[in-house]
Amino acid sequence: MLDMNLIRESPDTVARAAENKGEPADIEGFLAVDEKRRSLIQEVEDLRRQRNVNSDKVAELKRSGEDAADLIEQTRNISDKIKGIEDVLSGVEERAQRLALTFPNIPADDVPVGRTEKANAEVKQFGDRVEFDFEPKPHWDIARELDIIDFEAGTRIAGPFFAVYKGAGARLERALIQFMLDLHVNEHGYTEVSTPFVANRAATTGTGQLPKLEDDMYRCDVDDLFLIPTAEVPVTNIHREQVIDADDLPVKYTAYSPCFRREAGSYGRDTRGLMRIHQFDKVEMVNFVRPEESRDRLATLLGEAEEVLQRLNIEYRVLKLCTGELSFAAADCYDIEIWAPGIKRWLEVSSCSNFTDFQARRADIRFREKGGKPQYVHTLNGSGVALARLLLTIIEQYQTEDGCVRVPEPVRPYMGGRELISPDEK
């Protein structure tokens, strides 16, 4: 959520940010409701002062033995009027809150202005293009021939865009998760957490998924809980409505979770194999930092995600997203895309974002220096990294001419030393 004072004092800035992000923003509606809210608050405060004055006069009249009945009745009427205005005020404040929740975060000054991916800026590329002595196959053919992923079974169980990992495919998926968690914990200084895979409305509103993205989420109607679209949601909300000791900053959490996304409206785009599925695994990194540190911390976070791919020797590129490609809550974001040689496509596997104080205001996450007043933290998160696109790229990049898949060296210890996935050994 944006600072209310910023919306009041710089409405043009908020409107321009929303336009550049392609988000609707009823600034005039908010300002009108906010003016009404402040007018009602002032009216209530004036009436309370008058009620206090009357109460003091009633006490004086009673002490002097004079009749205070008329003044008591007048004071009672003031109290009734205050109650009526407060009821109206409650509705006005709710309306102002609903409008404020629809305003996106303001992009950082150096974010390229643009509405489509064509305006994204490539800032880095790593690795050489893998050369094959044969025509590389797409991952869905390799997975079927090795019997390590069953797309048809996923459809029978849950419908289209779900998959069943089998044998060495399931073990490779698990091995990659363990490899990434160990890297972030042992070498990047993260604390591993394991959270619920469902979240309530307050949590999903706090990180910015609601109200905008409700149609893309799986909802448990009976309990009004949402299957999480990313571990960012529960991990960030670990500190919802809390004040963190400044000496504990930065706080760095990493977590594995399945991620559930309905991807409403995306049918027909990248729908074959593992490119776009409704349930996928991910290792997430979440940071809570001082405001003045968040810009530099984003660069560090990006480097931590990149190291996963560097160790796996996966070709990738880093894109600085333009305003129209930024998420609703992000002020700045870098995407990492990896090259999948079998389908000859760049595929996003990580978004590293700085949300500044946007999520912290929505979720009321603050920190306090000794002797100081609480301030809002800045939150950041990044995928470190997401499967199943990493898995599909490994299958395609590490395929052999005879139909096997080599296991990347850093992952072999998590596969019991196994070096090769072959039809003979599943």
Buried (B, 14 or more C-beta within 10 A) or exposed (E): BBBBEEBBEBBEEBBBBBBBBEBEBBBEEBBBBBEBBEEBBEBBEEBEEBBEEBBEBBEEBEEEEEEBEEBBEBBEEBEEBBEEBEEBBEEBBEBBBEBBBBBBBBBBEEBBEBBEEEBBBEEEEBBEEBEBEEEBBBBBBBBBEBEBBBBEEBBEEEEEBBBBBBBBBEBBBBBBBBBBBBBBBEEBEBEEBEBEBBBBBBBBBBBBBBEBBBEBBBBEEEEEBBBBBBBBBBBBBBBBEBBBEBEEBBBBBBBBBEBBBBBEEBEEEBEEBBBBBBBBBBBBBBBBBBBEBBBEBBEBBBEBBBBBBEBBBBBBBBBBBBBBBBBBBBBBBBBBBBBBBBBEBBBBBBBBBBBBBBBBBBBBBBBBEEEEEBBBBBBBBBBBBBBBBBBBBBBBBBBBEEBBBBBBEBBBEBBEEBEBBBEEEE
